[in-house]
Amino acid sequence: MAAIYQTETYEPSKSVGHLINRLRGEIFSALDHEMETDPSVAALEVTAAQYLILTNLAKGENDSTARFCKQMSYDPGAMTRMLDRLEAKGLLKRGRCPDDRRLVNIELTEAGRAAIPKLRACSVNVLNRFLKGFTSDEVVMLERLLQRMVANA
């Protein structure tokens, strides 16, 4: 199978990687704005990056700082500061793993669980805005294509 990109004709600003990275930034910026202006969540002062941590905790996908760092490509220091902020807001709590004290487990608090539906509504609003003009079939296809890229990683 021939390579998609060729060194001689490659234009980074038009590449899939660049566009995905730019889109991620635009989505995060829009989600930050949505959560800052939505009266039901503004007082929480949660950022888009913090929302990802909370929503992953809610889904049960990650429960340790090490897993979050890997999934989100954050260095441990930045992750610790984000978790400190979320813990100070009362949205999550941390504790040492009883089987391996080097690991820190994270879980949502009651306030964190209560915030998830409101934060999720902000996320849905932003994504629907970004997908304006797309058909449901196009969105399903886009999701499948992106999942294939993740699987190829």
ABEGO torsion letter per residue (X at the ends): XBBABBAAABBAAABAAAAAAAAAAAAAAAAAAAAAABAAAAAAGBBAAAAAAAAAAAAGABABAAAAAAAAGBBAAAAAAAAAAAAAAGABBBBBBAABAABBBBBBBAAAAAAAAAAAAAAAAAAAAAABGBBAAAAAAAAAAAAAAAAAX
